[in-house]
Structure formats: C-alpha cells, structure tokens
C-alpha cells in the first residue's frame, strides 16, 4: 500500500494551533479597535475646513460655512454625510448639496441653488417656484428676476401650474399681452390674469384641452376686438368655457342695450 497519507496531528498539538489562532485573531481585533478609537478621538481628524463649490449667488461660501458648521457633529470618520447634506439644503436658496470627505479633516461641498421662475401662492407669501417646478422658501426680493409671474394651486401642483404658464405665455406675446398670474383651483379650473388686468377663464379639462381653447382665443382675439374698434389690450374679461367659442367684455364697449324710456 502507498503510505503517503498525512499522519493526523496529536490532539494537544491541534489544540495549541487553535488556541494560537484565536489569540492572534483576538489581538488583531483589539489592535484594530484601538486604532479606531485613536482615530475617532485624535484631534487631527476633526473637521477643520469646508470647501464650498458651485452656485453661490445668493449665499457666499463663508455664509454657508457659518450657517452649517454648528450643525455638524463628529469628525472625518464619524460625520453623517446624509445629515450634513440636509443641513446645507436647509439654507435658503440651496436646492441640492453633495457632500464628500477629503482626508484627513476636510469636507468638499458642491452646491446647486434654486433658479426662481415664479412666485407661488397668495400675495403675502414669500414662496417661489424654481425652474424644476419645485416650491421653496426664500425672500422674493433677493431674486434677480423682476416682474415674475405669480402662480397658485393645490399642494403638489406647482410643476403642473408652471407648465401651464410656460405654454400660455408665448401664445399671447404676439398680441403684446403678458400672463401675470395663473391659478389652478381645487376643482381643476384654470384662470389667467394678464398684465392689463384682464381675467381669462380657461375652464377645466386636460392640459391639451385647456391649451386648445387658449390657442383659439389667442389666434382670434385681434379679429374680434377690431370689430368694435378696439385692440386686444382693451380686454376686461374672457370666458373660454363655451363649447363653440368664447365670450369677452371690452373696455368702453357696452354689452347690453340701453333701457327704453317710458312716456
């Protein structure tokens, strides 16, 4: 018979090998724990610098650091990046922040600010709508754009209302009219107010149906007002909720026959 099979080690030798392995593993774990504890406690890893990059039009880098630094807890290893990101995004005008660690004691933050396109809500509110259709809190006086339209609608409808404004506004520009306000009611009705103060009732329906009525109105308004010797800016109200047309009221044009005097 071939005798190349390994001879089994004695029990005491195997026990010694197992014991040595366990001891080495335990020592390694203790060493790693000690190193981790040292890293957590050592001041060299305390966050000492925050580098801010990206859009800082409404918030300087120094202002961002001053506002956020007191809210940050932990050092390079223990800092919660999710909480740090949320702290930056709570600063006015900050839409999005990406926070990364830089060894050994720095944070690098990429900032994206809100780009306002419209005011949101009633006149007394200070909320705005950004180019993504998101509502955010900020001082409207700090916005670079002037004469922004005012939009309003149910909670969560800001993107829908912004899309309607973007579609309606160019329809009326050839008439030298501008949309200053678009409102979506809780029942789904649309109303627009023009820069002349005119109120246009667009009615309910899908966006396509509402815009179809708006296009018909914009393409024929000049023709209709000219019949009464008026221009489109003489419009006071328009009701587009009729099936086969629309009703308008013009400034300086009587819509009812005067009462006949009795003898």
Secondary structure, DSSP 8 states (H G I E B T S, - for coil): ----S-----HHHHHHHHHHHHHHHHHHHHHHHHHHHHHHH-GGGS--EEEEEE--SSS-HHHHHHHHHTT--S-TTT--HHHHHHHHHTSTTEEEEEEEEETTTEEEEEEEE--EEEEESSTT--EEEETTS-EEE--GGG-S-SS-EEEE-STT-HHHHHHHHHHHHHHHHTTT--EEEEEE-TTS-EEEEETTS-EEEEESS-HHHHHHHHHHHHHHHHHHHHTTT--GGGEEEEE--SSS--EEEETT---S-------
